[in-house]
Amino acid sequence: MQTLTFLFLMLFSYVCLEILREVFHFNEIVFFAGNIILIAVLGYYLAKAVAKPLFDSQIAMEKYIKNTLHELNIPIATIDANVKLLAGTLKDEKNLKRLQRISSSSANLQDLYNELEYLLRKENGCIEIEEFELREFLDRTVKKFDDVKKEVNITVNCPVHHIKCDKRGFSKTIENLISNAIKFNKKDGFVHIEFKNDKLCIEDSGIGIENQNLFSIFERYYREDSNIFGHGIGLNIVKEFCDNNKIEIKITSKKDEGTKICLDLKKLTFN
């Protein structure tokens, strides 16, 4: 309907311009300029009319997601509360293991909730900047990989040091780097995390990266080894966070020997 209205207005305006040209003897340049202005004005109003439903739909979708997200927190809290109550009464080992699985699943739901909430805040430019202690943060992050690291040995060498930034985004960045260091490692390999001179380095004994591919690894969906499961977005997330927070990234790697990625956290240091 809007397109037909637009075409009708264009045709009507063109006829009017033709009549004006015949009556007032406009030359071709003036007539052409009049058409351009007319198309621009009508195009603007048509685009506005077409875009409005899209914007309204997006606003409605955002509102729905926010409301759903809020409601999701209630059953998670209920599950956690009941798990804690049952943990104090159950004695049977099998039931306790089942309860532990329920607790782990609830924790995964809570992580999903936190992630969705973070993405909404990020989209609206409402990211919270926090001060936190780096050593404690790294110890907690490494502990998350206890069930997936298998034979890979992870060590942390970091003095007490405070930084200030988007903690959730920083956490996603470090988790992606550690996850890759484990995923592309060798059997009985190592991952060493060290903070020194404002630089946080994560070094592994993995399969390494070809020199010609070092500039490609931060591209979205890029995968160095297609035989290893992954989606190729982890390092792109790392790059985005570092770019947004003015963190310089340095990579050194040798094929079949390992990779070392260093982040310069000088601009995040809390004074």
N, C-alpha and C positions, 0 to 999 in steps of 0.2 A: 504493500500500500504506500509506504514512504517513498519507494523507488518510482512508482507511477506518478505520485504527486510531484516529485522532483523533476521528472521528465516533462510533465505538463507545464510546470513553472518555467523550465528551460525553453520549451517551445513558445510559450506565451511571451516570454521576455525577448526572445529572438525576433518574433513578429513585431513587437513594439519597437525594437531597435531598427528594424527594416523600415517601419513607417516613419520613424523620426529621421532616418537617413534620407528618405525620399522628400520629406517635408522641409527639413533644414539643410539638405544637401551636405551631410557629413562626408568627409573624405574617408578613404579606406583605412587609414591609420587610426583615426578617431573611432571608427566603427569597430575595428579589431580590438582596440584598447577597451572599449565598452564591453565587448564580449568577454574579454579576460576578467575584468572586474566582476561582471555578472556571474561568471562560472565560479570565481573564488568565493563570493558571498554566499551563493546558493550551496556550494560544496561544503562550506563551513557549517551552515545550519543543518544540512543533511547528515554530515558526520556526527554532529552533536546529537541529533535525534537518534541515530543508529547506535552510538556509543553509550547513551544513557542506560538502556536496558542491561547492557553488559556490566557497567559499573554497579548498577543496582543489584544484579545477580551476584557479583563478587562480594559486595557488602553483606548480602544475605547469607552467602556461604561462609564468610568469615565469622559472622554472628553465630551460625549453627555450630561451627567447629568449636568456638569458644565455649558455648553452652554445653556441648557434648563433653568437651574436655573437663569442664567443671564437674559434671555429673560422674565422670569416670573416676574421679578421686574418692568419691564416697564408698563404692564397693571395695576399692583397694584398701581403704582404711578399715573397713568392716572385716575383711579377710585377715588383715594383720592383727587386729585386736583379738579375733577368735583363735588364731594360731597361737598367740601368746598365752591365752587362757588354757587351751588344750595342752600346751607343752608342759604346764605345771601339774597336769592330772594323769597324763598317759605314761605308762611304764613299759608297755610292750615294745620291743625293739622295731618290729615291722611297722607298727603304727607310727612310731616316732620318725622312721625313715619316710613314710608317706607324708607325714606332717612337714618334714623338711623339704620335700618336693613341692608341696603347696606353698610353703614360704618362699622358696626360690622362684616359683612361677609368679608369685605376687610381687617379688622384687623386680622381676623382669617387666611386669606391667607398670610398676612405678617408674622404672627407667624410661619406658615408652611414653608415659605421661609427662615426665620431665623433659624429654626430647621434643615432644609436640609443643609443650608450653614455651620452651626455649626458641623454637622456630617461629612461633607466633610473635614473641617478644622481639626477635631479630628482625622479622618482617616489618614490625611497627617502629623499629628504631628505639626500643626500650630495653636494651641490654644492660644488665647490672654489672658494674665494675666493683670487684672485690679485692681486698688485700688478703693474702694467705701465705703460709710458710711452705717453701718449695720442697724441702726434704720430706716433710710429713705427707705432702701431696703425692710425691713420687712413690713413697712406700705403700700408700693406699692404692695407687694406680697399679703398681706391679702386682699386688696381691690379687687383683681381679683376674689375672692371667694364670693363677695357680692350677686351674683345671684344664688349661689348653696348652700350656708350655711344654708338657711332656718331658723329654730329656734335656731341653734347653735350659741352661743355667743363666739366671738373670741376677746381675749385681748392680748396686747403686752406690755411687760415691758422690755425696753432696753435703756441703756444710749447711748450717742453719742460714737460711736466706729468705727474705720476704720479697714478693713481687705483687704487682697490682694490675689486674686486667679482667677481661671477661673470662671468668673461671670455667664456665661450662664450655666455651669455645676452646680454651686452652686445654681442657681435659680431653675433648674430642681429638685435638691435634696430637697430643702425646700418646693417647691410646692407639691412634692409627699408626703412628711410627713404631710403637712397641709391637703391635699386632703384625705389621709387615716384617719386622725384624725376626719374629718367631716363625711366621708363615714361610718365609723364604730362607730359613736357616737349614743347617745340616744336623744330622743325628748327633747328639752329645755336643752340640754347638753352644755358643754363649751369646748373651746380649749384655753389653756393659753400658750403663747410663752414668754420665759424669757431668757435674756442673763446676766450671772453673773459669775465672776471668769473664764473668757475665755470659758465658756460652754453655748451653746445655747440649751435650752430644750423646747420641745413641748409636753405638757401634755393634755390629753383629759379625758372625763368622759364616754368613750365608753364601748364596750362590753368586752374589755380586751383580753388577749392571754393566752392560757394554757401554764403552765411552760414547759412542754415537747416539745412545739412547738416553743419556743423562738429561738432555734438554726436553725430552718427551714425557718423562715419567710423571710430570705434574698435570698433563693433559687429562681431561675427564675421559674415562673409559679406557685409558691406555693400560695395557698389561704387559709386563716384561716377559712373563712366562704363562702362556695360555693353558698349560697343563695343570697349573695350580689354581684352585678355586678362588674366585674374587670377581668384583664388578669394576675395578679400575677407577674408583672414585675417592679412595682414601687419601691419596697424596694430593688430589685436587682440593679436598677439604683443608688439608694442611696448608697448601699454598694460599688459598683464599684468606684463611685466618692470619697468616703471617703478613700478607700484603696489607690487610686492613689494620694491622697493629704495628706496621713498620719494623717487622722482624726479618732480619737478613738470614737467608738459608744457604748453607754451604754443604755440598755433597762430594765425598771422595769414595770411589768404589773400584774394586778390581774383580774381574770375572773369576769365579770359583774361589775367591778369598774372603769377600765380605764387603760391607758398606758402612760408611760412617756419615751420619747426618747431624749437622750442628746448627742450632738456632741461637742467634745473638739476642739475648734478653735484656740488653742494656736499657732499652726504652721502657721496659716493664719493671725495672728495679724500683723498689719503694724506699724512698729516703725519709 
